């Protein structure tokens, strides 16, 4: 009887191991040949309803031209601040995410109140739960269509533009800062995932990257899937990767960059952010670098509120 039990146990273990092996192989096949399918699967819209910030008026609009996009205008009726802040949400989010009393944006708003800073108008933009402002694609749409349409609809004078984004939105904030010829007085990139390896890298290179502990295995696979869904080749990656773009950019006339990342962030944020901050300074940029002790999107609301409030910016 014990021998029968042992044989059954060994058989179950073998079946389990084979199941794990086939799952891994299947995952790699999807990752390599069908990345868009995997990227969409892990980027479904989040079922989350923000708690509105008291005192903030929000109007939201849906647009269909030249692509489907949406935006929400958030403002305080009594504010005389003429700064316009464009906000880019993180993966799985939407344009309503800025106006959330429980989010970092709610903390920023309370800092503005405590410091007596008139809140700027914040316009949150969305092209869906997963998007990237690539050149000759959504970036051109944002600059040529979205910005003029929004600024015309606001109908009030603007003395400076800022952009802020978290996670995926942080990447988009960096692309706007790097590629829009100083249209913005400043950009705040919060916890941007900045892998120091191409999504087209070899399997051996990816294993080496993950072993350096810049990111967890799970996050690395997710970033590779998303990267391979956005970029068809190495050239496209290099043209739209902030770590590559900053090397070639002249940033002497660019607005200030606010960059932050948590030391425990497992999305490949810290090493990439340090690299970007170092190169950006060498290219002539004014950089405010805020390393944090926590994980993904550990944000200091005080320094961010000062930056977005327009204080100290030319």
N, C-alpha and C positions, 0 to 999 in steps of 0.2 A: 504493500500500500504506500509506504513512504516514497518508493521509487517512482510510482505513478504520479504522485504529487509533485516530485522534483521535475519529472519530464514535462508536466503541465506548466509548471512555473518557468522552466527554460523556454518552452514554446511561446508563452506570453511575452517573455522578455525579448525574444527574437522578433516576434511580430511587432512589438513596440519600437524596437530599434529600426526595423525595416520601415515602419510608418514614419518615424522621425527622418530617416534618410530620404524617403520619397517626398516628404513635405519640404525639406530643404532644397532638394533638386527642383521640385515644382516652383518653389519660391524664387529660385535663381533664374529659372526659365522666364517666369513672368517679369522679374526685375530687368532682365537683359533685353528681352524681345517684345514685351508688352508693358513698358513702364507707365504709359498714360493710363492704362486700366488700373494699375496699382495706385498711382497718384490720385486718381479720382476716388478710389475706394477708401483711401485714408484721409480724404479731404471733403467728406460730406458736410453740408452746413450743420453747425451746432444748434441744437434745440435749446436756446438760451434767451431769456427775456431780460434785458438790462433794467435796473432800477433807476429811473430818471433822476438826475440831479436837481434838487430844489432850486428854483430861480433861473434855470436854463430853459429857454424856449427852443424847441426843435421842430423844424419842418423838413419832411423827407420827400424825395421825388424819384421817380423811375423814368429812365430814358432808354430809347431803343436805337438811337442813331449816333454815330456810325456803327456802334456795337451796343449790346445791352450793358447798361451801367446804372448805378444809383448813387444818390448822395443825400446827406442830411446837413442842414445848416443849423448850428448850435450857437446861440448868442444870448447875452443878458441885455434886456431892453435899455437899462440905464447906463450901460458901459459906453465910454467915449474912446476906447482903445481902437485904433485904426489898423491894428495888425490883423492879418488874415492867416490863419493856420490851417493847412491842409493835413488831414489825418488819414493814414493808411492802416487798416486793421490787420490782425494776424490771420493765419490759415484757419479756415472754417468759420470765419466771422462775417460780419456785414456792416453796412454803413451806420447802424444804430449803436454800435459798440462804444463809441466815444462817450455818449451821454449815459453814464453808468456810475451811480454813487458808490458802488462797491468795488469799482475798478480803480486802477492807478489814476485815471482821469478825474475821478471823484476826489481823490486825495489832492491832486494838483489844484482843483477848483477851490478846495478848502484852504490851501496855502495862499492862493491869490486873495481870498477873503481876509485871511489873517494878516497878510502883508499890505493890504490896502491897494493891491494891484487890480486895475480894471481888467476884467477878462477879455481876451481877444475873441473875435468871431472864429469859430472852428467849423470847418466843412469836412465831413468824413466821406471819403470816396470808396466805392466798391465796384469791382468788375466780377464779383462772384466769390465763392469760398476759397479759390486758389487762382492766383494771377501774378504776373510779373511784368513790370514796365520795360519790356525789351525795346531797343531801338528799332525803327522801321516797323513798329507794331503798336502795342498799347502805349508806349511812351509818347509816340507822335500823336496818338489820339488824345492823351491827357493834355499835352501842351497846346495842340492846335484847336481842339474842340472843347474839352472838359473845362479847362481853366477860363477861357473867354466866356463860355456860357454861364458858368457859376458866378464869375465876377460881374457880369452884366445883370444877373438876377438879384445879386445882393444889393446893388444900386447905391452903395455908400463908398466914400473915398477909402483907398487903401494906401498906407504909407510904407508897409513892408509885408513880405510874404515869408512864412516859415512852413516847414513840413516836418511832421513827426509820424513815426510808424513803429510798431512793435512786432518782433519776430519776422514773419514774412513781410509785414509792412515796413520793418526796419531795412530790409534789403531794398525795397522799393524807394524808401526815403533816400538811401545812399545813391541809387541810380539817378533819381531826380537831381540830387545835389551835384553829382559828377557830370551829368550830361545836359543840363538845361542852360548853360552859359550864364550863370550867376543871376537867374531870375529870382532866386530865393536868398533872403538875408541870412538864413540859417537852416540847418537840418538836424533833427534829433533822431538818431538811429538807435532804437532800444532793443537790446538782445537780438541782433541780426544773426541768423545762422550763416556762418562764413566758412564753409569747409575749405581746407587748404589743399584739396585734391579734386581733380576733374571727375565729373560723373562718367566720363569716357575712359577712365583709367583702367588698367588691367586688374584682374582679380587679385593678383599678388600685391599690387600697389595698394589696393583697398584694404587687404588684410593687414598690411604694414601700417596704414593710416589708423585703422581701428585699434591696433595694438599700442599706439602711442597715447591712448586714453584721451584724445581730444574730444571724443564723442563716444557714446555707448553704441553697441552693435545695432540695437534697434533703431536709434536715431540715424545712424550712418546709412542703414538700408533705406530708411524713409527719405533721407536727403538725396541719395543716389537715384531712387525712383522718381522723385520730383524733378531732379536735375535732368535726368534722361528724357523726361516727358516734355521739358521746356526746350532742350537743345538737341538738335539733330547731329551735330558734329562739334569737334573741338574748337573750330573757329567761332561758331556762334557762342559757345561757352566763354571764350576769351573776350569777345566783344561786349558781353553783358555781365561779366563777373566783376564785382566791385574791386576785388583784390588785383585783378589784371588792369582794369580801367584806370585805377588810381596811379599806377606806375607811369602811364603815358599822359596824365592830365596836368595841365597848368592850373594850379589852384590859388594863384596869387590874388585873383579877383573874385574867388568863390566866397560865399557866405561862410559863417562859422559852422563847425561840426560839433555836435554834442553826441558822444558815443558812450554807451554803457553796456556792461555785461556782468553776469554773476560768475563767481569763481567755480561754482558747482554746476554751471550750465552744461548739460550733456548734448547740446545741439551743435557743437563745434564752434561756439561763439567766441570764447576767450582768445585762443591763439590767433584766429583770423582777425579779431578786432584789434589786438595788439599790433599785428602786422600792418593793418590798414592805417591805424593811428600814426605809426612811425613813418610810413611812406608819405602819408598826407601832409605831415609837418614838413618833410623834406621838399615836398612839391609846393610849399608856400601857404598851406592852409592854417587857419586858426582852429585848433582842436581842443575841446574840453573832454577829457577822458575820465570816466567814473567807474572803476572796477568795484564790484559789490561782492558781499560775502555769500549771498544766497545762490539759488538755482536760476532756472530760465525766467527771464523778465523780472528779476529783483531790481526794482527801480527806486531811486531817491526822488521823492516828490518835490522837495524843496528846491534843489538845483534845477530840476526840470521845469518847475513852475516859473522860476526866474528867467530861464532861457526862453520859454514859450511866451512869457509875458512881454517879451521884447526889451527887457531891461538890459542895458549894456551893449545892445546891438546897434551898429551904425545903419 
